[in-house]
Every structure is written in structure tokens, then in C-alpha cells.
Amino acid sequence: MFRYERLVKARQAVGLTQRQLGERLGCSGSAVAQWETGETANIRLEYLFLLADISGYSARWLATGRGAARLFKWVPEEGFAALVARLDSDERWQLMQALEQIDD
């Protein structure tokens, strides 16, 4: 799968049009269209990382196709912080305990 196909997949996973994604990223819908057709080979890292936050796909996978595609099966379009914000205090504590168990 080519990078532009991964970008399309990430956008479609959250149900956004190219224009809507551009608005969320702070660029034009035509810029998104150019990335998705491969017309523009380079995407600014800030846009790539924002797309990763919005879609739940890993930035590494979006850029290279390597590694895990999805960090989580479902992440709200507002990103991981919004997902954590929906947890109650006990669930947040459990999440923090689990994260502390992960080796670097």
C-alpha cells in the first residue's frame, strides 16, 4: 500500500471529507487531495501527526507503512486525549497503572 492510500484510509476511517480534514489540520482540502493522489510527495510532519491523532492510526504507519497501523481499534476524532477524558477516575487510574508496566 502506498502512502497516499494510507492517508485516504485514515481520513475515511473517521468519515471526513478532504475539505473537513483540511479544516481540522489547518490546510486546504485541495492540499489533502494532492496528498491522497500522490501529486504532492511530501506532507508536513505537523499535519501527519495531527492526522494520526484524529484517526487513531500511528504516524509511523502513515508515513512508512511499517509498524502497527492502529494504536487502538477506535479513537474518537478528537484524538486519544478525548478518549481518556471519557474515562472515570478509577478507569484513568487503571490506565496509568497499565502504562507504567510498559517497558521502553
N, C-alpha and C positions, 0 to 999 in steps of 0.2 A: 504494500500500500504506500503510495506516495504521500509526502507531507500535506499537499493540498487536499487530498482525500481525507486525511485525519482531521484537518481543520473543518471540513464540511461535516464530518461525523460528529465532532464536538458541538458545533453550532446546532445541528439538527437534534441532538440529544436533549437540548434544553428548549427546543421549539421556537427558536428566534429566527427572524428573517435576517438577511445580510444587513439591512438598514438598522434594525433593532440592535444587533450585535455591535455594529459600528458605534451607535449612540452610547452603549454601555462601556465600550472600550475607549471612547473619546476620539474616534476617527470616522471617516465616511463609510457608508455602505459600499461605495464603489471600491474603496481600498480592500474591504473584506472580500468583495467579488474577485478582485485581482489576485489575492492570496489563494482563493479557492479554485481558481482556474490555472494556477501556476504561472500566470502572467507576470507576477511580481515574485521573485525568488526569496527575497528577504522580508522578514516580519520583525518589527522592533521587539526586543525582549519584553518590554513592559506590556505590550499587547499579548504576547504569548503567555506570560504569567497571569494576566487578567483573565484570558480565555480559560486557562487551567482552573483558576478559582471559580469561574462562573459555571463551567461544565463538569467539574469533578474528574476530568482526565488529567493525567500527570503532564507537566510541562516537558519532561524528558521524552515521553512517548510522542507528544505532539510534534516536537522538534525533530526527533530522530527515528521514531518507530521502535525504539528499544525500551526495555523495562516493562513494568506493569502499565497497561493502558489506563485503567481506572484505579484510583486510590481507594475509592469507595463505590459501592454499587449505585448509590444515589446520593447526590449532594444537591441541595437547593440552589437555584440560580444565583442567589446572593452569596454563595460560597460556603466554605467549611465553617466559618465563624457563625453564620446564621444557623447552621445545623447544631453547633454546640450550644448556641443561645437558647435553643428549644428544649434542651435537657434541663431537668430539675437539678437541684443542688446535689442530691445523692448520686444521680447519674453522672454529673460532672466529676464528682469525687472519684467514682469508679473509673471513668475515662482517664483521669490524671494518674491513678494508680497503675492502670494498664500501660500507659505511655512511659511511665518510669521504668517499667520492666524491659523495655526495648533496648537492645544493645546498639550502640552507634556503629 
